[in-house]
Amino acid sequence: MRKAVMPVLSAGRAAFGWIGRRIGPGRLLASGLLLLLLALRITDPPPVEALRVRTFDALQVLSPRVPPADRPVAIVDIDEASLREFGQWPWTRTRLAAMCRKLQEGGALIAAFDIVFSEPDRLSPPRLAETLPDLSEAARADLRAQPDSDAVFAKAIGHLPVVLGQTAASTPVAWTGREPPPQTGTAVVGTDFDPETALIGFPGLIRNLPVLERAAAGRGVFTISPERDGVVRRVPLVLRAGGTVVPTLALDILRVATGADTLLIRTDEAGVVSIRLPELTVPTDPHGQIWVRFSLHDPGLYVSARDLLNGTVPPERLRDKIVLVGTSSVGLLDNRTTPLDRSMPGVEIHAQLLENLLTGATLTVPNEATLIEVGATAAVSLAIILFAPILGALGLLLFGSLVAGQLVFVSWYRFSAHGILFDATYPLLTTFLVYLTLVFTNYFREQAGRKRIRTAFGRYLSPDLVEQLAHSPEPLRLGGEERRLTIMFSDVRGFTAIAEFYKTDPAGLTALMNRFLTPLTNAILDRQGTIDKYMGDAIMAFWNAPLPVADHEAQAAAAALDMLARMDALNAARQREAKAGGHPVLPLDVGIGINTGPCVVGNMGSDLRFDYSVLGDPVNVASRLEGQSKLYGVKIVLGAATADAIRARFPVLELDRVRVKGKSEPETVFTLVGDEDFRRSEPFRQLAARHGAMIAAYHARQWDETGAAAHACRALAEGLRIDGLYALYAERAETFRREPPPADWDGVTVATTK
């Protein structure tokens, strides 16, 4: 069996490899990503839907609905002013009956309540007769004789076409009437229709009192369910509540206005297609919902219930209008979030929905919208995958910009001109991700090539050069260029004694070398230096090549100070380890020489083997300067050119005029004694003044003054680790006092060692 399968697997791998070579790994990966994203759009999980609806929100924000000049809807608002004048809610039903009479007198076409009256009026006189304590029998009899408030309200409802509100409930609610509740008729046209699966459903329906339900011209559910993020975007026109199909408030208002007895629900295999009334067909989504095209919150829609009851409302405000009765009072908790407003009264959402339906301004998402979006996504993404290698980066950018602009234009045009919602964001996002996949695949391929170069040359070229070669391999040839460089040599003092200490532990010596060479190297690299080579315990480095460094002298000086600080930290750690282990330890001390000048830098060697290195007299001088650090008892020795470049920033002191070994011309050398902050300090100004006086006295053959200045400088330089320098000058002054130099003495010290 295994022998039979192996050829098949081999053939499969070969075929896949051939496809990968012909098409390319980038295209294969991008195609796989495209298939995944298309499947994601078809399944439409919540995050994808959230992205789409927020895009539709943005369209509404950019172009809110402009209400008609002659608005067909008005709102009687139970606002804060009304509650202050007539008391807290709920009001007695006789006051609501008075509102109905006022609406009838004002010429309202239909009144609708965004309120449910599911319980008897607690302020009805007959009810008060049974609930108020300490009433006389005469008073109680008088209250019983008064008309019931709910009956008064029902009578007022009967004189004006009124649509009462109902609300969906999360639990079943029993009907309290003796007869079955009034119900709006529905008829279904189309394929088999299952309201259990097609419509948004609730287990219960809270109705009004039976006496009110029978008196009303219509009944509609005012429940508004926001989406997952709390924003109201879609409102159902019909839903399933309490085991029956019921219209929502706005739809039943229109049914009463058109005189229809039945709602015609058209369906197909996907669910609801549309809902029809005489002279009005409203397309819906498969769940019977429509998208509301919102306008901004409009206070002009509102009439205060206080003004209505007091008779101060102008007649034209209500005449021939559909009047919704609701509340904007914050305490009654009926405010909602829309794409345009963070807090819009729920009654205004119903009012805007009515205007949408009456003016044909509703938004629609065609049933084929998903197919269109998937097709557009696939077409554009495949074009990018196919033409990316041909068009190049600039051509692909222009092509992508053109396609993105077209998608955005189509989405905006269909929304603004036809009220059709088309999501351009998912095609844009998908094509952008496909494009990024191609870009990153090419990037990783380039990185792999650069990694091969780093692996091949990283063992013997400086890190900066390796990185440069990874981006541009052309410099891999023999030759060099002249450039002004700063060169550093560093060496560990007394390394012979340290090596002898480890003569029986060569592995320990190797570990120690790695331990001190690593921080010294990092100090150089952190300051943009290039490591030329390691010579046992010594390091050669340079600045301003292969990459330019504007302030290379200062960077080298800062690196030298950092090297000393890191050596101090290493010595402290080794002392702690030695104390804990109970064994002796030899401290590490480093000397550093730095010089600046014109050099030749480039690939030096043969055709078969070469190194990126530097040649020139400044290199030799830097090496000699490092050797003089022990003689002068300082850590850092600077050449004159380096000192001149940094003396304005760093604390520099003159050491001597020296003729190093192998050189005929003397060199004035300096030392670096601290960082930039110390350069600006008063202690350094005092030290520099006394030090300058010492050097001047020395060259003037004033030996007593030289010795006195050396002792004074030694006291001022406490903690700077240059005591050996002033001990040297004190010793020289004493020696020349006993045996003065010859008359032709020029103050130059001849170095006898490297």
C-alpha positions in Angstrom: 0.0 0.0 0.0 2.8 2.4 1.0 4.7 1.7 -2.2 1.5 2.5 -4.2 0.9 5.8 -2.3 4.5 7.1 -2.5 4.5 7.7 -6.3 1.2 9.6 -6.0 2.6 11.8 -3.2 5.8 12.4 -5.2 3.8 13.3 -8.3 1.6 15.7 -6.2 4.6 17.4 -4.7 6.2 17.7 -8.2 3.0 19.2 -9.6 2.7 21.7 -6.7 6.3 22.7 -7.1 5.8 23.2 -10.9 2.7 25.4 -10.2 4.6 27.3 -7.6 7.4 28.0 -10.0 5.1 29.0 -12.8 2.7 31.1 -10.8 4.9 32.1 -7.9 4.5 31.7 -4.2 3.1 35.2 -3.9 0.3 34.6 -6.3 -0.5 31.3 -4.7 -0.7 32.8 -1.3 -2.7 35.8 -2.5 -5.2 33.5 -4.3 -5.6 31.4 -1.1 -6.2 34.5 0.9 -8.8 35.7 -1.6 -10.7 32.4 -1.4 -10.8 32.6 2.4 -12.0 36.2 2.4 -14.7 35.5 -0.2 -16.0 32.6 2.0 -15.9 35.0 5.0 -18.1 37.5 3.1 -20.6 34.8 2.1 -20.9 33.5 5.7 -21.0 37.1 6.9 -19.9 36.7 10.6 -20.7 39.5 13.0 -17.3 41.4 12.6 -17.9 41.5 8.8 -21.4 42.7 9.2 -20.3 45.3 11.8 -17.8 46.7 9.2 -20.5 46.9 6.6 -23.1 48.7 8.7 -20.6 51.2 10.0 -19.8 52.0 6.4 -23.5 52.6 5.8 -23.5 54.8 8.9 -20.7 56.9 7.3 -22.8 57.4 4.1 -25.7 58.7 6.2 -23.4 61.0 8.2 -22.0 62.4 4.9 -25.5 62.9 3.4 -28.3 63.0 5.9 -31.9 62.8 4.7 -33.4 66.2 4.0 -36.9 66.3 5.4 -39.8 67.5 3.1 -40.8 71.1 3.4 -44.4 70.1 4.2 -43.9 67.4 6.9 -46.7 64.8 7.1 -45.8 63.9 10.7 -45.9 65.7 14.0 -45.0 64.6 17.5 -46.9 65.5 20.7 -44.2 65.4 23.2 -44.7 64.5 26.9 -41.6 66.5 27.7 -40.1 67.9 30.9 -42.3 71.0 30.8 -45.4 68.9 30.5 -44.4 66.7 33.5 -43.7 69.8 35.6 -47.2 71.2 34.9 -49.3 68.1 35.0 -47.3 65.8 37.3 -45.3 62.7 37.0 -46.1 59.9 34.5 -48.4 58.0 34.2 -51.2 60.6 33.8 -54.8 59.9 34.3 -56.5 58.5 31.2 -59.0 61.4 31.3 -56.1 63.8 30.5 -55.1 61.5 27.6 -58.8 61.6 26.4 -58.5 65.4 26.5 -55.4 65.1 24.3 -57.4 63.0 21.8 -60.1 65.6 21.7 -57.6 68.4 21.2 -56.0 66.4 18.3 -59.4 65.9 16.8 -60.3 69.6 17.1 -56.9 70.5 15.6 -57.6 68.5 12.5 -55.1 65.6 13.0 -55.5 62.9 10.4 -54.5 60.0 12.7 -53.1 59.8 16.2 -50.8 57.1 17.4 -49.4 56.4 20.8 -45.8 55.3 21.3 -47.1 54.1 24.7 -48.8 50.9 25.9 -51.7 51.1 28.3 -51.6 47.5 29.6 -52.9 48.2 33.1 -56.1 50.0 34.4 -55.8 53.6 35.3 -54.8 53.8 38.9 -56.3 57.3 39.1 -59.8 56.3 37.8 -62.5 57.4 40.3 -64.1 54.0 40.7 -60.6 52.5 41.4 -59.8 55.3 43.9 -63.1 54.4 45.7 -61.7 51.0 46.3 -58.1 51.9 47.1 -58.2 55.1 49.1 -58.5 54.5 52.9 -60.5 56.5 55.4 -63.1 57.7 52.9 -66.7 58.4 54.0 -69.3 56.2 52.5 -70.8 59.2 50.8 -67.5 60.1 49.2 -66.8 56.5 48.2 -70.3 56.3 46.6 -69.7 59.5 44.8 -66.4 58.2 43.3 -68.1 55.0 42.3 -70.7 57.0 40.4 -68.0 58.8 38.3 -67.2 57.4 34.8 -64.3 55.0 34.5 -61.2 56.8 33.1 -60.3 54.0 30.8 -63.9 54.1 29.3 -63.6 57.8 28.8 -60.3 57.3 27.1 -61.7 54.5 24.9 -64.6 56.8 23.9 -62.2 59.6 22.9 -60.2 57.0 20.9 -63.3 56.0 19.1 -64.0 59.5 17.8 -60.5 59.8 16.1 -58.6 57.2 14.2 -56.1 56.1 16.8 -53.4 53.5 16.5 -52.3 52.1 19.9 -48.8 51.0 20.6 -47.9 47.5 21.8 -44.6 46.1 22.9 -42.9 42.8 22.4 -41.9 40.8 25.5 -39.3 38.3 26.3 -41.8 36.1 28.1 -45.3 35.0 27.2 -48.1 37.4 28.3 -51.7 36.3 28.8 -54.6 38.3 27.2 -57.0 39.5 29.9 -60.1 40.1 27.6 -63.1 37.8 27.4 -63.0 37.8 23.7 -60.0 37.1 21.4 -57.9 40.3 20.9 -58.4 42.4 17.8 -55.8 41.5 15.2 -54.6 43.0 11.9 -55.1 40.6 9.1 -52.1 39.4 7.0 -51.9 37.5 3.8 -48.9 35.8 2.4 -48.1 35.7 -1.4 -45.2 33.6 -2.7 -43.4 30.5 -1.6 -44.0 28.6 1.6 -43.6 31.1 4.4 -42.5 30.1 7.9 -42.8 33.1 10.3 -40.9 31.2 12.9 -37.7 31.4 10.9 -38.3 34.3 8.6 -39.4 37.0 11.0 -37.8 38.5 14.1 -39.6 36.9 17.0 -40.5 37.5 20.7 -42.2 35.0 23.0 -44.7 37.5 24.3 -46.8 40.6 23.3 -47.9 43.2 25.8 -51.3 44.6 24.6 -53.4 47.4 25.8 -56.5 47.0 27.9 -59.2 45.2 26.0 -61.6 48.2 26.2 -58.9 50.3 24.5 -57.8 47.7 22.0 -61.5 47.3 20.7 -61.9 51.1 20.4 -58.7 51.7 18.5 -58.5 51.8 14.7 -55.2 49.9 14.7 -52.5 48.4 16.9 -48.8 48.3 16.2 -45.6 47.2 18.0 -43.3 50.1 18.8 -40.4 47.9 20.0 -37.1 49.1 18.5 -34.3 46.6 18.9 -30.8 48.2 18.4 -28.1 46.2 16.7 -25.1 44.6 18.5 -23.4 48.0 19.0 -26.5 49.7 20.3 -27.3 51.7 17.2 -30.7 51.6 15.6 -30.3 51.2 11.8 -33.0 48.7 10.8 -36.6 48.5 11.9 -39.0 45.6 11.3 -42.3 46.3 9.6 -43.8 43.0 10.7 -42.6 40.7 13.4 -43.7 37.6 15.3 -44.8 38.2 18.9 -47.0 36.1 21.2 -47.4 33.5 18.5 -48.8 35.7 15.9 -47.6 38.0 13.0 -48.1 41.7 14.0 -47.3 44.9 12.2 -45.1 47.6 13.8 -46.5 51.0 14.7 -45.5 52.8 11.6 -46.9 50.1 9.3 -50.2 49.9 11.0 -50.5 53.7 10.9 -50.2 53.5 7.1 -52.7 50.7 7.0 -55.2 52.8 8.8 -54.4 55.8 6.7 -55.0 53.8 3.5 -58.1 52.1 4.8 -56.7 48.6 4.2 -57.9 45.7 6.3 -55.0 43.3 5.5 -51.3 43.5 5.0 -50.0 41.6 2.0 -46.6 40.0 2.7 -44.7 38.8 -0.4 -42.1 36.1 0.1 -39.6 33.9 -1.7 -37.2 31.2 -0.7 -35.0 33.6 1.3 -37.8 35.1 3.3 -39.8 38.3 3.1 -39.4 40.3 -0.1 -41.9 43.2 0.4 -45.0 44.3 2.3 -47.8 45.8 0.3 -50.6 48.2 1.1 -52.9 50.0 -1.4 -50.7 52.2 -3.5 -47.7 51.4 -1.4 -45.1 48.6 -1.7 -42.2 48.5 0.7 -39.2 46.2 -0.2 -37.7 44.6 2.9 -34.9 42.3 3.8 -35.6 38.6 4.3 -36.5 39.3 8.0 -39.1 41.9 7.1 -36.9 44.8 8.1 -36.1 48.1 6.3 -33.1 50.5 6.7 -34.1 53.9 8.0 -32.6 56.8 6.2 -32.2 59.2 9.1 -32.3 63.0 9.2 -30.8 64.9 12.1 -32.8 65.4 15.2 -35.4 68.1 14.4 -37.0 70.0 17.4 -39.4 71.4 14.8 -41.3 68.1 14.7 -42.3 68.4 18.4 -45.3 70.0 20.0 -45.3 70.0 23.8 -48.2 68.1 25.3 -48.6 71.1 27.8 -49.2 73.5 24.9 -51.7 71.0 23.3 -53.7 70.7 26.5 -53.6 74.4 27.2 -54.8 75.2 23.7 -51.8 77.3 22.6 -50.8 75.2 19.5 -51.3 76.9 16.2 -53.9 75.0 14.1 -51.6 74.5 11.1 -49.2 72.5 13.3 -51.5 69.5 13.5 -54.0 69.8 10.7 -54.0 66.9 8.2 -50.9 65.3 9.9 -50.2 62.0 11.4 -49.6 62.8 15.1 -47.4 60.5 17.2 -47.7 60.8 21.0 -44.5 60.0 22.8 -41.9 61.3 25.2 -38.5 63.0 25.0 -38.1 63.1 28.8 -34.9 61.4 29.8 -36.5 60.0 32.9 -38.9 57.9 30.9 -35.9 56.1 29.2 -37.1 56.1 25.5 -33.9 57.6 23.9 -32.0 55.7 21.2 -28.7 55.9 19.3 -28.9 56.4 15.5 -26.1 56.8 13.0 -26.6 60.6 13.2 -27.5 61.2 16.9 -26.3 59.7 20.1 -29.7 60.3 21.8 -32.8 60.5 19.7 -36.3 59.9 21.3 -37.8 56.6 20.2 -40.9 58.4 19.0 -38.9 60.4 16.5 -37.5 57.2 15.0 -41.1 56.1 14.3 -41.8 59.6 12.9 -38.7 59.4 10.6 -39.7 55.9 9.5 -43.2 57.2 8.6 -41.7 60.0 6.5 -39.4 57.4 4.9 -42.4 55.3 3.9 -44.6 58.2 2.8 -41.9 59.9 0.7 -40.2 56.7 -0.7 -36.9 57.6 1.0 -36.2 54.3 2.6 -32.8 52.6 2.0 -32.7 49.2 0.4 -30.1 46.4 0.2 -31.0 44.3 -2.8 -31.1 40.5 -2.3 -28.3 40.2 -4.9 -26.1 42.6 -3.0 -23.9 39.8 -1.6 -23.5 38.4 -5.0 -22.5 41.8 -6.4 -20.0 42.5 -3.6 -18.4 39.0 -3.9 -18.2 39.4 -7.7 -16.6 42.8 -7.5 -14.2 41.6 -4.8 -13.1 38.6 -6.8 -12.7 40.5 -10.1 -10.6 43.3 -8.7 -8.4 41.0 -6.6 -7.8 38.6 -9.4 -6.8 41.5 -11.6 -4.3 42.6 -9.0 -2.9 39.0 -8.7 -2.6 38.6 -12.4 -1.2 42.0 -13.4 1.0 42.8 -10.3 4.2 41.5 -11.8 3.4 43.2 -15.2 2.4 46.6 -14.0 5.2 47.1 -11.4 4.9 49.1 -8.2 3.8 52.4 -9.7 1.4 50.9 -12.2 -0.2 48.7 -9.6 -0.6 51.7 -7.3 -2.3 53.7 -10.1 -4.5 50.7 -11.0 -5.5 50.2 -7.4 -6.3 53.9 -6.9 -8.4 53.9 -10.0 -10.4 50.8 -8.9 -10.8 52.1 -5.3 -12.1 55.4 -6.6 -14.6 53.6 -8.9 -15.9 51.4 -6.0 -16.3 54.4 -3.7 -18.0 56.4 -6.4 -20.5 53.5 -7.2 -21.2 53.1 -3.5 -21.8 56.8 -3.0 -23.8 57.3 -6.2 -26.2 54.4 -5.5 -26.8 55.6 -2.0 -27.3 59.3 -2.8 -29.2 58.9 -6.0 -31.2 55.8 -5.5 -31.1 55.0 -1.8 -29.4 51.6 -2.5 -26.8 50.4 0.0 -23.7 48.9 -1.6 -20.7 48.0 0.6 -17.5 49.1 -1.1 -15.4 48.6 2.0 -15.2 44.8 1.9 -14.0 44.7 -1.8 -11.5 47.5 -0.9 -10.3 45.8 2.2 -10.0 42.4 0.5 -8.1 43.8 -2.5 -5.8 45.8 -0.2 -5.0 42.6 1.8 -4.3 40.7 -1.4 -2.0 43.6 -2.5 -0.2 43.5 0.9 0.2 39.8 0.6 1.9 40.2 -2.8 4.1 43.1 -1.4 5.1 41.2 1.7 5.8 38.0 -0.2 8.2 40.0 -2.5 9.7 41.6 0.6 10.4 38.3 2.3 11.9 37.0 -0.9 14.3 40.0 -0.9 15.0 39.5 2.8 15.9 35.9 2.1 18.4 37.0 -0.5 19.9 39.5 1.8 20.1 36.9 4.5 22.1 34.7 2.2 24.5 37.6 1.7 24.7 38.3 5.4 25.5 34.6 6.0 28.1 34.5 3.3 30.0 37.7 4.3 29.0 38.3 7.9 32.0 36.2 9.2 34.6 38.6 7.9 33.0 42.0 7.1 31.8 44.7 9.4 28.1 44.6 10.3 27.4 48.0 8.5 29.1 46.8 5.4 27.2 43.5 5.4 23.9 45.5 5.7 25.0 47.8 2.9 25.9 44.8 0.7 22.6 43.1 1.5 20.8 46.1 -0.1 23.3 46.7 -2.9 25.9 44.0 -3.6 27.8 46.1 -6.2 30.6 47.1 -3.9 31.9 43.5 -3.7 35.0 44.3 -5.6 38.6 45.2 -4.8 39.5 48.8 -4.3 39.0 51.7 -1.9 38.2 55.4 -1.6 39.8 58.2 0.3 37.8 59.5 3.3 38.4 61.4 6.5 38.0 58.8 9.3 38.3 58.6 13.0 40.2 55.5 14.1 40.2 53.9 17.5 42.5 51.3 19.1 41.7 49.7 22.4 43.8 47.2 24.4 43.5 45.6 27.8 46.3 46.6 30.2 48.2 43.7 31.9 46.6 41.0 29.8 49.7 38.9 30.0 49.2 38.6 33.8 45.5 37.8 33.3 46.4 35.1 30.7 48.9 33.6 33.1 46.2 33.5 35.8 44.1 31.3 33.5 47.0 29.2 32.2 45.3 26.0 33.5 41.8 27.2 32.4 42.0 28.2 28.7 38.2 27.9 28.4 37.8 30.3 31.3 40.2 32.8 29.5 38.1 32.5 26.3 34.9 33.1 28.2 36.5 36.2 29.9 37.6 37.6 26.5 34.1 37.2 25.1 32.8 38.8 28.3 34.8 42.0 28.0 35.0 42.2 24.2 31.2 42.0 23.9 30.3 45.2 25.9 33.3 47.1 24.3 32.0 46.1 20.8 28.5 47.1 21.7 29.6 50.5 22.9 31.3 51.1 19.5 28.4 49.8 17.4 25.9 51.8 19.5 27.8 55.0 18.4 27.7 54.1 14.6 31.3 52.7 14.6 32.5 49.9 12.4 34.6 47.1 13.9 37.6 46.5 11.7 39.2 43.6 13.5 39.9 41.9 16.8 43.6 41.3 17.7 43.5 39.1 20.7 42.3 41.4 23.5 42.6 44.5 21.3 40.0 46.1 19.1 40.4 48.3 16.0 37.4 50.3 14.9 36.7 53.4 12.8 33.9 55.9 12.1 32.6 57.6 8.9 32.8 54.4 6.7 31.2 52.6 5.1 28.3 54.9 6.1 28.8 58.6 6.6 28.7 59.8 10.2 28.5 63.6 10.4 30.0 64.0 13.9 32.3 60.9 13.8 34.9 62.4 16.1 32.3 63.0 18.8 30.7 59.6 18.3 34.2 58.0 18.8 34.7 60.0 22.0 31.3 59.0 23.3 32.0 55.4 22.5 35.3 55.6 24.4 33.6 56.9 27.5 30.9 54.3 27.2 33.6 51.6 27.0 35.2 52.7 30.2 31.7 52.7 31.9 31.0 49.2 30.7 34.4 48.0 31.9 33.7 49.5 35.4 30.4 47.6 35.5 32.1 44.4 34.4 34.8 44.7 37.0 32.2 45.4 39.7 30.3 42.2 38.6 33.5 40.2 38.7 34.4 41.4 42.1 30.9 40.4 43.4 31.3 37.0 41.8 34.8 36.5 43.3 33.6 37.5 46.7 30.7 35.1 46.5 33.0 32.3 45.2 35.9 33.0 47.5 38.5 33.2 44.8 40.8 36.1 43.7 40.1 38.3 40.7 42.3 40.5 38.5 40.6 43.7 37.4 40.4 44.6 33.7 41.8 47.9 32.6 41.6 49.3 29.1 43.6 51.9 27.2 42.2 53.7 24.2 43.8 55.7 21.4 41.8 57.8 19.0 43.0 59.8 15.9 41.4 61.5 12.9 42.7 62.0 9.4 42.4 61.1 5.7 42.6 57.4 5.1 41.9 54.9 2.3 39.0 52.7 3.1 37.6 49.8 1.1 38.0 46.1 0.2 41.7 45.2 0.8 43.1 41.8 -0.1 43.2 39.4 -3.1 40.7 38.3 -5.7 40.0 35.2 -3.6 39.8 36.8 -0.1 39.5 40.4 1.0 38.4 42.4 4.0 36.8 45.8 4.3 39.5 47.8 6.1 41.3 51.1 6.4 44.9 52.2 5.6 46.8 55.4 6.2 49.1 57.3 8.5 46.3 58.3 11.0 45.7 54.5 11.6 49.3 54.0 12.6 49.2 57.1 14.9 46.0 55.9 16.5 47.7 52.6 17.3 50.7 54.4 18.8 48.5 56.7 20.9 46.8 53.8 22.5 50.2 52.5 23.5 51.0 55.9 25.2 48.0 55.7 27.5 49.9 53.6 30.0 52.9 56.0 30.0 50.8 59.1 30.8 48.5 57.3 33.3 45.3 58.1 31.5 42.6 55.9 29.9 42.1 57.8 26.6 44.7 59.4 24.4 43.5 61.7 21.5 45.3 62.9 18.4 45.3 66.7 17.8 42.7 66.5 15.0 40.3 64.6 17.1 40.8 66.9 20.1 40.2 70.0 18.0 36.9 68.6 16.6 35.4 67.8 20.0 37.0 70.2 22.5 33.9 72.5 22.3 31.7 69.6 23.5 33.9 67.4 25.6 36.4 68.1 28.4 39.8 67.7 26.7 43.2 68.3 28.4 46.6 68.5 26.6 49.0 65.7 27.6 52.2 66.4 25.8 54.0 66.9 22.5 55.2 63.4 21.5 57.2 62.0 18.7 55.8 58.4 18.5 57.9 55.6 17.4 58.3 55.5 13.6 57.4 59.1 13.2 59.7 62.1 12.6 57.2 64.8 13.3 55.9 65.4 16.8 52.2 65.2 17.6 50.4 67.1 20.3 48.3 64.6 22.2 45.3 65.1 24.5 43.2 63.1 26.9 39.4 62.9 27.4 38.4 63.2 31.1 34.6 63.1 31.1 31.3 63.7 29.2 29.6 66.8 27.9 28.0 67.7 31.2 31.4 67.7 32.9 32.7 69.9 30.2 30.3 72.6 31.3 31.0 72.2 35.0 32.9 74.6 37.3 35.3 71.9 38.6 36.5 71.3 35.0 37.0 75.0 34.4 39.2 75.2 37.4 41.1 72.0 36.5 41.5 73.2 32.9 43.0 76.5 34.1 45.5 74.9 36.4 46.3 72.3 33.9 47.0 74.9 31.2 49.3 76.7 33.7 51.2 73.5 34.3 51.8 72.8 30.6 52.9 76.4 30.0 55.3 76.4 33.0 56.7 73.1 31.8 57.5 74.4 28.3 58.9 77.6 29.9 61.3 75.5 32.0 59.7 76.7 35.2 60.2 73.5 37.2 59.0 74.7 40.6 55.8 76.2 39.1 55.3 72.9 37.1 55.6 70.8 40.2 53.3 73.0 42.2 50.7 73.1 39.4 50.9 69.3 39.1 50.2 68.8 42.8 47.3 71.3 42.5 45.8 69.6 39.5 46.1 66.2 41.2 43.9 67.5 44.0 41.4 69.0 41.5 41.3 65.8 39.4 40.4 63.5 42.2 38.1 60.7 40.8 39.0 61.3 37.2 41.6 58.5 37.1 44.4 60.7 35.6 46.5 60.8 38.8 49.4 59.2 36.9 49.6 62.2 34.5 50.3 64.6 37.3 52.6 62.2 39.0 54.5 62.1 35.7 54.8 65.9 35.4 55.8 66.2 39.1 58.5 63.6 38.5 59.7 65.4 35.3 59.9 68.7 37.1 61.9 67.2 39.9 64.3 65.5 37.5 64.8 68.7 35.4 65.3 70.7 38.5 68.3 68.5 39.3 69.5 67.9 35.8 68.2 70.7 33.4 67.6 69.7 29.8 70.0 70.9 27.1 69.6 74.4 25.7 68.0 73.1 22.4 65.4 71.2 24.3 62.0 71.7 22.5 59.7 70.0 25.0 59.0 67.0 22.8 58.9 63.6 24.4 60.3 60.8 22.2 58.2 57.6 22.6 60.5 54.5 22.8 57.7 52.0 22.7 54.6 51.4 20.6 
